[in-house]
Each structure stands twice: as structure tokens, then as C-alpha cells.
Amino acid sequence: MANTNKYTVLLPTYEERKNLPLIVWLLVKYFTESDIDYEIIIIDDGSPDGTLDVAKELQRLYGENRIVLRPREKKLGLGTAYMHGIKHAKGNFIIIMDADLSHHPKFIPQMIAKQAEKDYDIVTGTRYAGNGGVYGWDLKRKIVSRGANFLAQVLLRPGVSDLTGSFRLYRKPVLEKLISSCVSKGYVFQMEMMVRARQFGHSIGEVPITFVDRVYGESKLGGSEIISYTKGLLYLFSTT
């Protein structure tokens, strides 16, 4: 049976000039090989490194129907980037992922297949189930990540094995509803999305993925983010 759905990938970018050509090439490759109708919306938040110029080149290369540019003046946060992107999305399913090559597009056809299995509202990539995993992290980061995930599991009982992941497939109206009901920012935002999804009774499927640490550029997880994660977690625990 042919898949008649259209899939919109939302790629919020900030200083991803080196990564963007490769991630877009991989996306185009896997969508084309699987005969999946797609568009990629690049939401660049005023990157000073020329990310937008690269995005314009990619648009020339692959066509305006495949690469859609929706830049913003400055860095305004992930949630608002997604909302901005959704407004322009033509797909009935939305894929969110990082532009820094930590999420491999090869898992997208698996996510799409998983969604079709039981008509899930959301399919999330998980590093913590099946043959999922993390590459390129030192022990400290692995412990912090697993610890953060475990703490969230105990407090929030979300019913998904990877709460802080940001590689997911959503039905468009479900994503719109979840974003508009979320109050968190940054790292905690992805987690709150899953907690709210459980509250609303949305069905969630999981696909094991391997997460690869950033190829170029600096990782965005620092000490202050760990503190804000813990605060956000406690906020969610007290309000859900």
C-alpha cells in the first residue's frame, strides 16, 4: 500500500553551517529511497556563521517544494521555532530532530513504519530500549543523561523510555496542541511534551535509535542546563 501521507521535517538551526548540507542530503536520500513525500523546513534563528546562506544554496539545489526557509531574526527558543515552522508545514505528520547530525535520518522510515503499525499519534526515537544507544559521549555525560532520564521516569511515569530525546514523529494537530500546552524551555521542553502527551491520552510508539554526539560545533548541554533540567523536572512533577 502506497503511503499517501506527507512528512514535514522541522529543522531549527543556529550556527549549523557545516552540518546542514550533510543532514539535508541524508534526509533527501532516505525519503527518496523510501518513496516518501516530504518537505524540510529550515528555521534559522539569525545564525552569524552564514547558516542561512547555506540553506539558500540547498534550496536552489533541491527545489523550493522540498526545502522551505522560514528564518527568524534572532534566537527565540525551540518551542517557538517549532510553532513558527508548523504554521508553514504542508505535511500531516511532523518530524522534529536536531540539525547537528546527532540524529540519523536513516531511522525516519522506521519511525514512519512504526506509526502505521498501530496508527500512533507520536513515535519517539529512544536511546534506552532495544538496540538503541549513544556514541561519542564520555562516561560522565552518559551517566548524567541516564540519571536525568531515570529521575524523570521515577517522578513522572511517562510510559516512554527516552524522555529527553528530541527525535520524534508527530501527527500535526497533536504536535500543535502539545506545544501550545507546554510552558518549559530548552532541555525540559522535550520532556514536558511527552508528559503532556500522556496526560492527553495520546498513543506513543518507540523506535530504538543510536544517538551520535555532535560532529561539528559544541554540545549545548552544560552545568547550567543540568540545573534548569532538575528545576523543570520538579516543576513538571508538581503540576502534572
RODO-2510 file (C-alpha; in nm, 4 decimals, decimal comma):
residues 240
     n   res          X          Y          Z
     1     m     0,0000     0,0000     0,0000
     2     a     0,1437     0,3344    -0,1001
     3     n     0,1957     0,5889     0,1758
     4     t    -0,0083     0,8945     0,0797
     5     n     0,0966     1,0980     0,3825
     6     k     0,3245     1,3971     0,3584
     7     y     0,6010     1,4461     0,6145
     8     t     0,7403     1,7812     0,7207
     9     v     1,0804     1,7869     0,8906
    10     l     1,1297     2,0892     1,1163
    11     l     1,4977     2,1788     1,1458
    12     p     1,5630     2,4672     1,3856
    13     t     1,9207     2,5815     1,3236
    14     y     2,1702     2,8035     1,4977
    15     e     2,5282     2,8003     1,3686
    16     e     2,4930     2,4718     1,1789
    17     r     2,6616     2,5843     0,8542
    18     k     2,8888     2,2786     0,8419
    19     n     2,6243     2,0249     0,9388
    20     l     2,3326     2,1449     0,7290
    21     p     2,4416     2,0207     0,3827
    22     l     2,5029     1,6695     0,5156
    23     i     2,1840     1,6395     0,7229
    24     v     1,9734     1,7666     0,4294
    25     w     2,1478     1,5319     0,1865
    26     l     2,0793     1,2369     0,4168
    27     l     1,7153     1,3377     0,4620
    28     v     1,6629     1,3679     0,0873
    29     k     1,8366     1,0323     0,0335
    30     y     1,6233     0,8339     0,2793
    31     f     1,2935     0,9982     0,1843
    32     t     1,3623     0,9446    -0,1862
    33     e     1,4754     0,5834    -0,1443
    34     s     1,1606     0,5033     0,0553
    35     d     0,9379     0,6943    -0,1891
    36     i     0,8053     0,9206     0,0874
    37     d     0,6581     1,2644     0,0155
    38     y     0,8410     1,5229     0,2239
    39     e     0,9466     1,8811     0,2827
    40     i     1,2208     2,0188     0,5060
    41     i     1,1540     2,3476     0,6827
    42     i     1,4729     2,5179     0,7995
    43     i     1,4118     2,7691     1,0782
    44     d     1,7365     2,9576     1,1232
    45     d     1,7492     3,1906     1,4222
    46     g     1,9808     3,4584     1,2869
    47     s     2,2987     3,2464     1,2819
    48     p     2,6059     3,4705     1,2455
    49     d     2,8019     3,1931     1,0707
    50     g     2,6141     3,2038     0,7397
    51     t     2,3855     2,9035     0,8025
    52     l     2,1075     3,0795     0,6115
    53     d     2,3273     3,1282     0,3025
    54     v     2,3975     2,7549     0,3020
    55     a     2,0228     2,6876     0,3416
    56     k     1,9531     2,9079     0,0371
    57     e     2,2051     2,7082    -0,1669
    58     l     2,0386     2,3844    -0,0578
    59     q     1,7030     2,5252    -0,1594
    60     r     1,8433     2,6042    -0,5046
    61     l     1,9834     2,2528    -0,5251
    62     y     1,6801     2,0523    -0,4142
    63     g     1,3949     2,2879    -0,5055
    64     e     1,1607     2,5184    -0,3162
    65     n     0,8952     2,2482    -0,2804
    66     r     1,1420     2,0340    -0,0802
    67     i     1,3444     2,2936     0,1114
    68     v     1,1402     2,5685     0,2755
    69     l     1,3170     2,8565     0,4505
    70     r     1,1462     3,0281     0,7425
    71     p     1,4266     3,2237     0,9146
    72     r     1,3838     3,4459     1,2207
    73     e     1,5802     3,7497     1,3327
    74     k     1,7303     3,6028     1,6474
    75     k     1,7394     3,3052     1,8846
    76     l     1,3919     3,2686     2,0298
    77     g     1,3864     2,9138     2,1650
    78     l     1,2882     2,5690     2,0447
    79     g     0,9164     2,5752     2,1214
    80     t     0,8582     2,8969     1,9283
    81     a     1,0757     2,7669     1,6422
    82     y     0,8505     2,4623     1,6123
    83     m     0,5342     2,6741     1,6269
    84     h     0,6782     2,9052     1,3610
    85     g     0,7611     2,6056     1,1433
    86     i     0,4261     2,4300     1,1902
    87     k     0,2426     2,7370     1,0606
    88     h     0,4084     2,6801     0,7233
    89     a     0,4019     2,2989     0,7255
    90     k     0,2144     2,1221     0,4473
    91     g     0,2669     1,7738     0,5935
    92     n     0,0044     1,5938     0,8013
    93     f     0,2911     1,4454     1,0029
    94     i     0,5753     1,6468     1,1530
    95     i     0,9239     1,5128     1,2273
    96     i     1,1389     1,7002     1,4746
    97     m     1,5103     1,6317     1,5002
    98     d     1,8402     1,8060     1,5635
    99     a     2,0283     1,9577     1,2711
   100     d     2,3682     1,8703     1,4185
   101     l     2,3835     1,5099     1,2854
   102     s     2,3240     1,3555     1,6284
   103     h     2,0016     1,2109     1,4834
   104     h     2,0476     0,9950     1,1737
   105     p     1,7749     1,0273     0,9084
   106     k     1,8019     0,6522     0,8377
   107     f     1,5684     0,5956     1,1340
   108     i     1,2872     0,8031     0,9821
   109     p     1,1484     0,5293     0,7527
   110     q     1,1428     0,3006     1,0605
   111     m     0,9502     0,5641     1,2569
   112     i     0,7039     0,6055     0,9724
   113     a     0,6542     0,2276     0,9543
   114     k     0,6090     0,2083     1,3333
   115     q     0,3457     0,4840     1,3207
   116     a     0,1490     0,2916     1,0579
   117     e     0,1565    -0,0302     1,2640
   118     k    -0,0890     0,0935     1,5240
   119     d    -0,1756     0,4384     1,3900
   120     y     0,0211     0,6053     1,6714
   121     d    -0,0179     0,9770     1,7455
   122     i     0,3535     1,0027     1,8253
   123     v     0,6583     0,7885     1,7539
   124     t     0,9670     0,8722     1,9547
   125     g     1,3244     0,7619     1,8957
   126     t     1,4709     0,6025     2,2066
   127     r     1,8343     0,5606     2,3070
   128     y     1,7366     0,3461     2,6050
   129     a     1,5498     0,0476     2,4588
   130     g     1,6163    -0,2359     2,2170
   131     n     1,9418    -0,1782     2,0294
   132     g     1,9388     0,1982     2,0846
   133     g     2,2436     0,3715     2,2255
   134     v     2,4764     0,6678     2,2378
   135     y     2,8109     0,7149     2,0584
   136     g     3,0765     0,9758     2,1235
   137     w     2,9829     1,0538     2,4842
   138     d     3,2237     1,0204     2,7708
   139     l     3,1160     0,8276     3,0789
   140     k     3,0187     1,1434     3,2670
   141     r     2,7716     1,2533     3,0006
   142     k     2,6252     0,9044     2,9729
   143     i     2,5744     0,8916     3,3499
   144     v     2,4183     1,2391     3,3555
   145     s     2,1874     1,1538     3,0663
   146     r     2,0812     0,8172     3,2057
   147     g     2,0442     0,9666     3,5522
   148     a     1,8307     1,2509     3,4209
   149     n     1,6160     1,0051     3,2290
   150     f     1,5831     0,7698     3,5281
   151     l     1,4880     1,0532     3,7614
   152     a     1,2232     1,1653     3,5137
   153     q     1,0918     0,8076     3,4816
   154     v     1,0522     0,7717     3,8579
   155     l     0,8890     1,1102     3,9107
   156     l     0,6735     1,1363     3,6003
   157     r     0,5987     0,7771     3,4877
   158     p     0,5613     0,8901     3,1261
   159     g     0,5354     0,5465     2,9651
   160     v     0,8250     0,6164     2,7257
   161     s     1,1826     0,5036     2,7761
   162     d     1,3582     0,8160     2,6460
   163     l     1,2063     1,1351     2,7772
   164     t     1,4725     1,3865     2,6869
   165     g     1,5181     1,2759     2,3279
   166     s     1,4254     1,5162     2,0518
   167     f     1,3908     1,2843     1,7521
   168     r     1,0189     1,2330     1,7091
   169     l     0,7333     1,1953     1,4650
   170     y     0,4015     1,3623     1,5488
   171     r     0,0619     1,3947     1,3936
   172     k     0,0486     1,7640     1,3090
   173     p    -0,2579     1,8570     1,5226
   174     v    -0,1145     1,6609     1,8172
   175     l     0,2145     1,8499     1,7998
   176     e     0,0317     2,1836     1,7776
   177     k    -0,1763     2,1019     2,0832
   178     l     0,1227     1,9799     2,2848
   179     i     0,3395     2,2810     2,2058
   180     s     0,0657     2,5267     2,2937
   181     s     0,0140     2,3478     2,6284
   182     c     0,3846     2,3380     2,7212
   183     v     0,5458     2,6038     2,9364
   184     s     0,9021     2,4704     2,9677
   185     k     1,2006     2,5972     2,7740
   186     g     1,5181     2,4345     2,6477
   187     y     1,6114     2,0858     2,7513
   188     v     1,2992     2,0277     2,9641
   189     f     1,0643     2,1208     2,6784
   190     q     1,1048     1,7811     2,5040
   191     m     1,0305     1,6070     2,8293
   192     e     0,7203     1,8085     2,9013
   193     m     0,5891     1,7241     2,5534
   194     m     0,5838     1,3526     2,6443
   195     v     0,4326     1,4134     2,9864
   196     r     0,1544     1,6250     2,8352
   197     a     0,1022     1,3621     2,5644
   198     r     0,0403     1,1042     2,8344
   199     q    -0,1990     1,3404     3,0138
   200     f    -0,3999     1,3893     2,6947
   201     g    -0,4065     1,0144     2,6336
   202     h    -0,2128     1,0155     2,3067
   203     s    -0,0709     0,6849     2,1827
   204     i     0,3088     0,6679     2,1641
   205     g     0,5257     0,4186     1,9755
   206     e     0,9026     0,3836     2,0160
   207     v     1,1849     0,3069     1,7733
   208     p     1,5368     0,2330     1,9027
   209     i     1,7855     0,4846     1,7629
   210     t     2,1557     0,5449     1,8014
   211     f     2,2454     0,8966     1,9019
   212     v     2,5814     1,0292     1,7833
   213     d     2,7391     1,3262     1,9561
   214     r     2,7877     1,6412     1,7523
   215     v     3,0251     1,6138     1,4595
   216     y     3,0986     1,9866     1,4394
   217     g     3,0411     2,2569     1,6948
   218     e     2,9990     2,2475     2,0676
   219     s     2,7437     2,0447     2,2574
   220     k     2,4733     2,2617     2,4107
   221     l     2,4447     2,0753     2,7417
   222     g     2,6319     2,2448     3,0269
   223     g     2,6136     2,2683     3,4054
   224     s     2,3507     2,5423     3,3982
   225     e     2,1331     2,3235     3,1756
   226     i     2,1551     2,0356     3,4201
   227     i     2,0326     2,2701     3,6937
   228     s     1,7489     2,4031     3,4795
   229     y     1,6614     2,0429     3,3848
   230     t     1,6246     1,9485     3,7518
   231     k     1,4160     2,2597     3,8235
   232     g     1,1983     2,1893     3,5227
   233     l     1,1538     1,8285     3,6257
   234     l     1,0410     1,9267     3,9731
   235     y     0,8036     2,1843     3,8227
   236     l     0,6514     1,9193     3,5957
   237     f     0,6263     1,6747     3,8858
   238     s     0,4373     1,9272     4,0942
   239     t     0,1966     2,0304     3,8174
   240     t     0,1135     1,7091     3,6287
***
